[in-house]
Amino acid sequence: VALCVRPKVNTAAVQHAIQHRLFCRPSQPSGQPWPLCISLANNNVSGQGVLLHFRWYRCLALLAALMCGAGWVGHELNPHTPYYETPMEPQVPVDIADDTIFDFDQKSGEFTRYAGW
């Protein structure tokens, strides 16, 4: 609030700073500013270094995608990769009496029947 009512003391320096900021921005040869959606890997906006820098990022992204794809294909084609099914609840035998208790053994994968309570 205090800045709104404060008197302007150095308007010439502010105008000079705004003009300097405009000159520091990269602009097209016609003097118009570059659009924000321009590809810095294809257009020479701020010199060859920036152009090469963004081309390097594009190359790294392509290499990362290729390595991920090759790793996935290698994993899927490997015959030694174990295939894990979705874990399901063990199926209780149908012939259950109401007073029969079953216990599922994880190691053997079988049910143990306990008759009676």
C-alpha positions in Angstrom: 0.0 0.0 0.0 2.8 2.4 0.8 4.4 1.9 -2.6 1.2 3.1 -4.3 1.3 6.5 -2.6 5.1 6.9 -2.6 6.2 9.7 -4.9 8.3 8.9 -8.0 11.8 10.0 -7.5 13.8 8.6 -10.4 11.6 8.1 -13.5 14.5 8.6 -15.9 16.4 5.6 -14.5 13.3 3.5 -14.6 12.7 4.3 -18.2 16.4 3.6 -19.0 16.1 0.2 -17.2 12.9 -0.8 -19.1 14.6 0.2 -22.4 17.7 -1.9 -21.5 15.5 -4.9 -20.6 13.9 -4.7 -24.0 17.3 -4.6 -25.8 18.4 -7.7 -23.9 15.6 -9.8 -25.1 16.3 -11.8 -28.2 14.4 -10.5 -31.2 14.0 -11.5 -34.9 15.9 -9.5 -37.6 12.7 -7.5 -38.2 12.8 -6.3 -34.6 9.8 -8.3 -33.5 10.2 -10.6 -30.4 10.4 -14.3 -31.0 7.2 -16.3 -30.3 7.1 -18.3 -27.1 6.3 -21.6 -28.9 9.4 -21.6 -31.1 11.7 -24.6 -31.2 15.1 -23.7 -29.9 16.6 -26.9 -31.4 15.7 -25.8 -35.0 15.9 -21.9 -34.9 19.0 -19.9 -34.2 17.5 -17.6 -31.5 20.4 -16.9 -29.2 23.4 -18.3 -30.9 24.9 -21.6 -31.9 25.5 -22.7 -28.3 21.8 -22.6 -27.4 20.9 -24.4 -30.7 23.4 -27.2 -29.9 22.3 -27.4 -26.3 18.7 -28.0 -27.1 19.6 -30.5 -29.9 21.7 -32.3 -27.2 18.6 -32.5 -25.0 16.5 -33.9 -27.9 19.2 -36.6 -28.5 19.3 -37.5 -24.8 15.5 -37.9 -24.7 15.6 -40.1 -27.8 18.4 -42.2 -26.3 16.4 -42.6 -23.0 13.3 -43.7 -24.9 15.3 -46.2 -27.0 17.0 -47.7 -23.9 13.6 -48.0 -22.1 12.1 -49.7 -25.1 15.0 -52.1 -25.5 15.0 -53.0 -21.8 11.3 -53.7 -21.9 11.6 -55.8 -25.1 14.5 -57.7 -23.6 12.6 -58.3 -20.4 9.6 -59.6 -22.3 11.6 -61.9 -24.6 13.8 -63.4 -21.9 12.8 -67.0 -21.3 14.1 -66.9 -17.8 11.9 -64.1 -16.6 9.4 -65.5 -14.2 5.8 -64.9 -15.0 3.8 -63.9 -12.0 0.1 -64.2 -12.1 -2.2 -61.8 -10.3 -2.5 -63.0 -6.7 -5.9 -64.4 -6.0 -7.6 -65.6 -3.0 -7.3 -69.4 -2.6 -10.3 -71.3 -3.7 -11.9 -73.2 -0.9 -13.2 -76.7 -1.9 -16.9 -76.8 -2.6 -17.7 -79.8 -0.5 -17.4 -77.9 2.8 -19.6 -78.8 5.8 -20.5 -75.9 8.1 -18.5 -77.4 10.9 -15.3 -78.0 8.9 -12.3 -75.6 9.2 -9.8 -75.2 6.4 -6.3 -73.8 6.7 -4.4 -72.9 3.5 -0.7 -73.8 3.5 1.3 -71.2 1.5 4.3 -73.4 0.8 2.5 -76.5 -0.5 -0.5 -74.6 -2.0 -3.0 -77.0 -0.4 -5.7 -76.9 2.1 -5.6 -78.7 5.4 -8.9 -79.9 6.8 -9.7 -79.7 10.5 -13.0 -81.5 11.2 -15.1 -80.1 14.0 -14.5 -77.2 16.3 
